[in-house]
Amino acid sequence: MENFPIINLEKLNGDERANTMEMIKDACENWGFFELVNHGIPHEVMDTVEKMTKGHYKKCMEQRFKELVASKGLEAVQAEVTDLDWESTFFLRHLPTSNISQVPDLDEEYREVMRDFAKRLEKLAEELLDLLCENLGLEKGYLKNAFYGSKGPNFGTKVSNYPPCPKPDLIKGLRAHTDAGGIILLFQDDKVSGLQLLKDEQWIDVPPMRHSIVVNLGDQLEVITNGKYKSVLHRVIAQTDGTRMSLASFYNPGSDAVIYPAKTLVEKEAEESTQVYPKFVFDDYMKLYAGLKFQAKEPRFEAMKAMESDPIASA
């Protein structure tokens, strides 16, 4: 199996730029995932985020999770659990408006640290979208504009902890799914692994690396690129030892953004194929995804296509 793509962003600034862009292109076309080092977010910022996230889990979330597990009798399960994930989570919204000051149980310093981290991730997500534009032959800013809608993009962070699990063969940390949105930036634990992606019908570990940011592509980029880039099934395997921290930040289209394949990409491929992907409002896709997250993405695209061709449904 080829090595998981690890991309040194610093190399974009020198004579290795072309090679680095080629690595990003290959990762987007063949993996749907890659891992960034030297991405510009200072290590000390990431260390503080990690320390405070783990501290918050211990103080505010751990006991709650134990009580939930006990109440559902999950320690004693004998058969596979297919409707539940072994994770403790909360959500922070950054754009178009932030909810960080309203989320309970966060101390002021942690709120500040997360606001700062979110700004840095937002900047990195937008830089990455422009690198994707360059590789796709789209004008600079195309993807950011496609995501914009009337109020700008949706951007938020899912803060997760995956505690030790007594039956990891029977309960997933997080069941297999593709991400609905745009581009996802993940700051994951560098000691406790568990994230896997599906490639060539094999589950492959996404290597935990200190101070790296893992990037993966969501369903919306698959639509806009008309399938040139694909969102990829991934999951989290529960572990018997150690609590795995995961901060996944989703840079998604605005709720009213209209998503459709980029015209130039459809034209480019017109000789080989007709336009396969539908045109829809992002919020309509999210409503559908909410109930079908852990199912195959193709029927979601087909349902959107059916809405598109039904003038009553799309009116």
Salt bridges, closest charged atoms under 4 A:
GLU2 OE2 - LYS199 NZ 3.57
GLU16 OE1 - LYS11 NZ 3.59
GLU29 OE2 - LYS25 NZ 3.52
GLU29 OE2 - LYS228 NZ 3.48
ASP47 OD1 - ARG210 NH2 3.06
ASP47 OD1 - HIS211 NE2 2.74
GLU50 OE2 - LYS54 NZ 2.86
GLU50 OE1 - ARG210 NH1 3.52
GLU62 OE2 - LYS58 NZ 3.06
ASP85 OD1 - ARG175 NE 2.85
GLU87 OE1 - LYS158 NZ 3.21
ASP105 OD2 - ARG64 NH2 2.67
GLU108 OE1 - ARG111 NE 3.43
GLU112 OE2 - ARG115 NH1 2.72
ASP116 OD2 - ARG120 NE 3.03
GLU126 OE1 - LYS144 NZ 3.41
GLU127 OE2 - LYS123 NZ 3.19
GLU134 OE1 - ARG17 NH2 2.66
ASP179 OD1 - HIS177 NE2 3.27
ASP179 OD2 - HIS234 NE2 3.27
ASP189 OD2 - LYS54 NZ 3.11
ASP190 OD2 - LYS191 NZ 3.71
ASP190 OD1 - ARG210 NH1 3.23
ASP200 OD2 - LYS199 NZ 3.32
ASP219 OD2 - ARG300 NH2 2.87
GLU222 OE1 - LYS297 NZ 2.69
GLU267 OE2 - LYS263 NZ 3.61
ASP283 OD2 - LYS287 NZ 3.46
